[in-house]
Amino acid sequence: MAAAATLVATTLEGQVWETAVRAQVTELAIPVADRPNNVQITIDTENGTVSITVTMPATIAIGSTGALVAAPTPYLP
C-alpha cells in the first residue's frame, strides 16, 4: 500500500492534480509487467485544461440502509 502523501498545493484543484500525479508516478515505479494504468492525465494547452481519469479497485457492499457502499482498496505498493 502506498504511503500517505503530504500535499503542498493550497487549493482543492491543485491537490486533486497533485494527488493524481503522485499516484501516476507511483504506478510508473512498478515493473512494466505488473504495472497498473489506473491514472491518466491529459493536459490540453490550447484550452488550458487538465483531464484526470482514475480507476480504483474497490470493495462494494450493501449498507445497513440498503444503499451501495464502495470503499477503495489498496493497489499500489
DSSP file (Angstrom, degrees, kcal/mol; ACC not computed):
  #  RESIDUE AA STRUCTURE BP1 BP2  ACC     N-H-->O    O-->H-N    N-H-->O    O-->H-N    TCO  KAPPA ALPHA  PHI   PSI    X-CA   Y-CA   Z-CA
    1    1 A M              0   0    0      0, 0.0     2,-0.1     0, 0.0     0, 0.0   0.000 360.0 360.0 360.0 134.4    0.0    0.0    0.0
    2    2 A A        -     0   0    0     74,-0.4     2,-0.1     1,-0.1     3,-0.1  -0.358 360.0-107.8 -67.9 147.2    1.3    3.4   -0.9
    3    3 A A        -     0   0    0      1,-0.1    -1,-0.1    -2,-0.1     2,-0.0  -0.379  39.0 -94.7 -72.9 153.5    2.2    5.8    1.9
    4    4 A A        -     0   0    0     -2,-0.1     2,-0.4     1,-0.1    -1,-0.1  -0.350  43.5-132.3 -63.0 150.1    0.0    8.8    2.6
    5    5 A A        -     0   0    0     -3,-0.1     2,-0.7    -2,-0.0    -1,-0.1  -0.846   2.8-137.5-110.6 144.0    1.2   12.0    0.9
    6    6 A T        -     0   0    0     -2,-0.4     2,-0.2     2,-0.0    -2,-0.0  -0.900  30.5-146.5 -94.9 115.6    1.7   15.4    2.4
    7    7 A L        -     0   0    0     -2,-0.7     8,-0.1     1,-0.1    12,-0.0  -0.545  19.2-168.3 -87.3 149.0    0.3   17.8   -0.3
    8    8 A V        +     0   0    0     -2,-0.2    -1,-0.1     6,-0.1     7,-0.1   0.586  54.1 107.1-109.1 -16.4    1.8   21.2   -0.9
    9    9 A A        -     0   0    0      5,-0.2    -2,-0.1     1,-0.1     6,-0.0  -0.343  57.8-151.9 -63.3 145.5   -0.9   22.7   -3.2
   10   10 A T  S    S+     0   0    0      4,-0.0     2,-0.3     5,-0.0    -1,-0.1   0.427  72.1  62.1-102.4   0.1   -3.1   25.3   -1.4
   11   11 A T  S  > S-     0   0    0      1,-0.1     4,-2.3     0, 0.0     5,-0.2  -0.881  83.1-121.3-121.8 157.5   -6.3   24.8   -3.4
   12   12 A L  H  > S+     0   0    0     -2,-0.3     4,-2.4     1,-0.2     5,-0.2   0.908 115.4  52.9 -60.5 -41.9   -8.6   21.8   -3.8
   13   13 A E  H  > S+     0   0    0      1,-0.2     4,-2.1     2,-0.2    -1,-0.2   0.918 110.3  47.3 -61.4 -43.6   -8.0   21.8   -7.6
   14   14 A G  H  > S+     0   0    0      1,-0.2     4,-2.8     2,-0.2    -1,-0.2   0.877 110.8  51.9 -64.7 -37.8   -4.2   21.8   -7.1
   15   15 A Q  H  X S+     0   0    0     -4,-2.3     4,-2.6     2,-0.2    -2,-0.2   0.870 107.7  52.0 -68.2 -36.8   -4.5   19.0   -4.5
   16   16 A V  H  X S+     0   0    0     -4,-2.4     4,-2.3     2,-0.2    -2,-0.2   0.950 113.8  43.7 -62.2 -48.1   -6.5   16.8   -6.9
   17   17 A W  H  X S+     0   0    0     -4,-2.1     4,-2.5     1,-0.2    -2,-0.2   0.923 114.1  50.1 -63.0 -45.3   -3.9   17.3   -9.6
   18   18 A E  H  X S+     0   0    0     -4,-2.8     4,-2.4     1,-0.2    -1,-0.2   0.899 110.8  49.6 -60.8 -42.1   -1.0   16.7   -7.2
   19   19 A T  H  X S+     0   0    0     -4,-2.6     4,-2.4     2,-0.2    -1,-0.2   0.916 111.0  49.4 -63.3 -43.7   -2.6   13.5   -5.9
   20   20 A A  H  X S+     0   0    0     -4,-2.3     4,-2.5     1,-0.2    -2,-0.2   0.915 111.2  49.1 -62.7 -43.2   -3.2   12.2   -9.4
   21   21 A V  H  X S+     0   0    0     -4,-2.5     4,-2.7     2,-0.2     5,-0.2   0.923 111.3  49.7 -62.9 -43.8    0.5   13.0  -10.4
   22   22 A R  H  X S+     0   0    0     -4,-2.4     4,-2.2     1,-0.2    -2,-0.2   0.907 112.1  47.8 -62.8 -41.5    1.8   11.2   -7.3
   23   23 A A  H  X S+     0   0    0     -4,-2.4     4,-2.3     2,-0.2    -1,-0.2   0.914 112.6  49.2 -64.8 -41.5   -0.4    8.1   -7.9
   24   24 A Q  H  X S+     0   0    0     -4,-2.5     4,-2.3     2,-0.2    -2,-0.2   0.911 110.6  49.6 -64.7 -42.1    0.7    8.1  -11.6
   25   25 A V  H  X S+     0   0    0     -4,-2.7     4,-0.9     2,-0.2    -1,-0.2   0.896 110.3  51.3 -62.7 -40.0    4.4    8.4  -10.6
   26   26 A T  H >< S+     0   0    0     -4,-2.2     3,-0.6     1,-0.2     4,-0.4   0.906 109.3  50.5 -64.0 -41.1    3.9    5.5   -8.1
   27   27 A E  H >< S+     0   0    0     -4,-2.3     3,-1.8     1,-0.2    -2,-0.2   0.918 106.6  55.0 -60.2 -43.0    2.4    3.4  -10.8
   28   28 A L  H 3< S+     0   0    0     -4,-2.3    -1,-0.2     1,-0.3    -2,-0.2   0.703  98.5  63.2 -66.6 -19.0    5.3    4.1  -13.1
   29   29 A A  T << S+     0   0    0     -4,-0.9    -1,-0.3    -3,-0.6    -2,-0.2   0.593  85.3  92.5 -79.1 -10.9    7.7    2.8  -10.4
   30   30 A I  S <  S-     0   0    0     -3,-1.8     5,-0.2    -4,-0.4    46,-0.0  -0.652  95.7 -93.8 -83.7 138.5    6.2   -0.6  -10.7
   31   31 A P    >>  -     0   0    0      0, 0.0     3,-1.8     0, 0.0     4,-1.1  -0.187  36.4-114.9 -52.5 142.6    7.9   -3.0  -13.2
   32   32 A V  G >4 S+     0   0    0      1,-0.3     3,-0.6     2,-0.2    -2,-0.1   0.830 112.8  59.3 -50.6 -40.9    6.2   -2.9  -16.6
   33   33 A A  G 34 S+     0   0    0      1,-0.2    -1,-0.3     3,-0.0    -3,-0.0   0.795 120.0  27.5 -62.4 -27.9    5.0   -6.5  -16.4
   34   34 A D  G <4 S+     0   0    0     -3,-1.8    -1,-0.2     2,-0.1    -2,-0.2   0.374  90.6 128.8-112.7   1.4    3.0   -5.8  -13.3
   35   35 A R    <<  -     0   0    0     -4,-1.1     2,-0.1    -3,-0.6    -7,-0.1  -0.401  46.7-147.0 -70.6 125.8    2.3   -2.0  -13.8
   36   36 A P        -     0   0    0      0, 0.0    -6,-0.1     0, 0.0     3,-0.1  -0.446   3.2-151.5 -78.5 164.0   -1.4   -0.9  -13.5
   37   37 A N        +     0   0    0     -2,-0.1   -13,-0.1     1,-0.1    -2,-0.0  -0.480  47.5 133.6-131.8  61.6   -2.6    2.0  -15.6
   38   38 A N        +     0   0    0      1,-0.1    17,-2.4   -15,-0.1     2,-0.5   0.556  58.9  61.4 -91.4  -9.2   -5.3    3.4  -13.4
   39   39 A V  E     +A   54   0A   0     15,-0.2     2,-0.4    -3,-0.1    15,-0.2  -0.975  57.5 177.2-124.7 122.7   -4.4    7.0  -13.6
   40   40 A Q  E     -A   53   0A   0     13,-2.7    13,-2.7    -2,-0.5     2,-0.5  -0.991   5.9-170.8-123.8 131.6   -4.4    9.0  -16.9
   41   41 A I  E     -A   52   0A   0     -2,-0.4     2,-0.5    11,-0.2    11,-0.2  -0.986   1.6-173.1-123.3 125.1   -3.6   12.7  -17.0
   42   42 A T  E     -A   51   0A   0      9,-2.9     9,-3.3    -2,-0.5     2,-0.6  -0.977   7.7-158.7-121.0 124.6   -4.2   14.7  -20.2
   43   43 A I  E     -A   50   0A   0     -2,-0.5     2,-0.8     7,-0.2     7,-0.2  -0.903   1.1-164.1-105.4 124.2   -3.1   18.3  -20.4
   44   44 A D  E  >> +A   49   0A   0      5,-3.0     5,-2.0    -2,-0.6     4,-1.2  -0.861   8.7 179.3-108.2  96.1   -4.7   20.4  -23.1
   45   45 A T  T  45S+     0   0    0     -2,-0.8    -1,-0.2     1,-0.2     5,-0.0   0.812  77.8  59.9 -69.3 -29.4   -2.5   23.5  -23.5
   46   46 A E  T  45S+     0   0    0      1,-0.2    -1,-0.2    -3,-0.1    -2,-0.0   0.907 118.7  27.6 -64.6 -41.9   -4.8   25.0  -26.2
   47   47 A N  T  45S-     0   0    0     -3,-0.2    -1,-0.2     2,-0.1    -2,-0.2   0.472 106.4-121.6 -99.7  -3.9   -7.8   25.2  -23.9
   48   48 A G  T  <5 +     0   0    0     -4,-1.2     2,-0.3     1,-0.2    -3,-0.2   0.912  66.9 128.6  66.0  43.4   -5.9   25.5  -20.6
   49   49 A T  E   < -A   44   0A   0     -5,-2.0    -5,-3.0     2,-0.0     2,-0.4  -0.900  48.4-150.1-129.8 159.1   -7.4   22.4  -19.1
   50   50 A V  E     -A   43   0A   0     -2,-0.3     2,-0.5    -7,-0.2    -7,-0.2  -0.999  12.2-158.7-125.6 129.9   -6.2   19.2  -17.3
   51   51 A S  E     -A   42   0A   0     -9,-3.3    -9,-2.9    -2,-0.4     2,-0.5  -0.939   8.5-170.7-110.3 129.1   -8.2   16.0  -17.6
   52   52 A I  E     -A   41   0A   0     -2,-0.5     2,-0.5   -11,-0.2   -11,-0.2  -0.979   5.5-175.4-123.2 126.5   -7.7   13.3  -14.9
   53   53 A T  E     -A   40   0A   0    -13,-2.7   -13,-2.7    -2,-0.5     2,-0.4  -0.987   7.3-179.9-120.6 125.9   -9.2    9.8  -15.1
   54   54 A V  E     -A   39   0A   0     -2,-0.5     2,-0.5   -15,-0.2   -15,-0.2  -0.991  11.3-169.2-129.0 130.8   -8.7    7.5  -12.2
   55   55 A T        -     0   0    0    -17,-2.4    -2,-0.0    -2,-0.4   -18,-0.0  -0.984  13.8-173.0-117.5 122.6  -10.0    3.9  -11.8
   56   56 A M        -     0   0    0     -2,-0.5     2,-0.2    18,-0.0    -2,-0.0  -0.922  25.7-121.4-117.9 138.4   -9.7    2.4   -8.4
   57   57 A P        -     0   0    0      0, 0.0    16,-2.6     0, 0.0     2,-0.3  -0.511  43.0-179.2 -68.6 148.1  -10.3   -1.2   -7.2
   58   58 A A  E     -B   72   0B   0     14,-0.3     2,-0.5    -2,-0.2    12,-0.0  -0.982  34.4-123.7-148.8 156.9  -13.0   -1.2   -4.6
   59   59 A T  E     -B   71   0B   0     12,-2.5    12,-2.3    -2,-0.3     2,-0.5  -0.917  32.5-161.3 -98.7 127.9  -15.0   -3.4   -2.2
   60   60 A I  E     +B   70   0B   0     -2,-0.5     2,-0.3    10,-0.2    10,-0.2  -0.940  18.9 156.9-117.6 131.8  -18.7   -2.9   -2.8
   61   61 A A  E     -B   69   0B   0      8,-2.5     8,-3.2    -2,-0.5     2,-0.6  -0.887  44.3-103.7-142.0 170.8  -21.3   -3.9   -0.3
   62   62 A I  E     -B   68   0B   0     -2,-0.3     6,-0.2     6,-0.2     5,-0.1  -0.913  41.0-140.9-101.7 121.7  -24.9   -3.1    0.6
   63   63 A G    >   -     0   0    0      4,-3.4     3,-1.8    -2,-0.6    -1,-0.0  -0.070  31.3 -90.2 -75.4 178.3  -25.0   -1.0    3.8
   64   64 A S  T 3  S+     0   0    0      1,-0.3    -1,-0.1     2,-0.1    -2,-0.0   0.719 127.8  51.6 -64.3 -22.5  -27.5   -1.2    6.7
   65   65 A T  T 3  S-     0   0    0      2,-0.1    -1,-0.3     3,-0.0     3,-0.1   0.418 121.5-105.5 -93.4   1.0  -29.8    1.2    4.9
   66   66 A G  S <  S+     0   0    0     -3,-1.8     2,-0.2     1,-0.3    -2,-0.1   0.416  79.3 131.1  90.8  -1.4  -29.8   -0.8    1.7
   67   67 A A        -     0   0    0      1,-0.1    -4,-3.4    -5,-0.1    -1,-0.3  -0.543  65.7-104.0 -83.6 150.1  -27.5    1.7   -0.1
   68   68 A L  E     -B   62   0B   0     -6,-0.2     2,-0.5    -2,-0.2    -6,-0.2  -0.549  34.3-161.2 -70.7 136.0  -24.4    0.6   -2.0
   69   69 A V  E     -B   61   0B   0     -8,-3.2    -8,-2.5    -2,-0.3     2,-0.4  -0.984   5.2-169.3-122.7 121.4  -21.2    1.4   -0.1
   70   70 A A  E     -B   60   0B   0     -2,-0.5   -10,-0.2   -10,-0.2   -12,-0.0  -0.932   3.7-175.0-112.7 133.7  -18.0    1.4   -2.1
   71   71 A A  E     -B   59   0B   0    -12,-2.3   -12,-2.5    -2,-0.4    -2,-0.0  -0.978  27.2-123.1-127.9 117.8  -14.6    1.5   -0.3
   72   72 A P  E     -B   58   0B   0      0, 0.0   -14,-0.3     0, 0.0    -2,-0.0  -0.261  25.4-148.3 -57.1 143.3  -11.4    1.9   -2.4
   73   73 A T        -     0   0    0    -16,-2.6     0, 0.0     1,-0.0     0, 0.0  -0.897  25.4 -95.7-114.4 147.2   -8.9   -0.9   -1.8
   74   74 A P        +     0   0    0      0, 0.0    -1,-0.0     0, 0.0   -16,-0.0  -0.264  45.6 160.2 -60.5 141.7   -5.1   -0.5   -2.0
   75   75 A Y        +     0   0    0      1,-0.0   -19,-0.0   -18,-0.0    -2,-0.0   0.398  51.9  81.9-136.0  -9.3   -3.5   -1.4   -5.3
   76   76 A L              0   0    0      1,-0.1   -74,-0.4   -74,-0.1   -49,-0.1  -0.778 360.0 360.0-100.6 144.9   -0.1    0.4   -5.1
   77   77 A P              0   0    0      0, 0.0    -1,-0.1     0, 0.0   -50,-0.0   0.497 360.0 360.0 -72.0 360.0    2.9   -1.0   -3.2
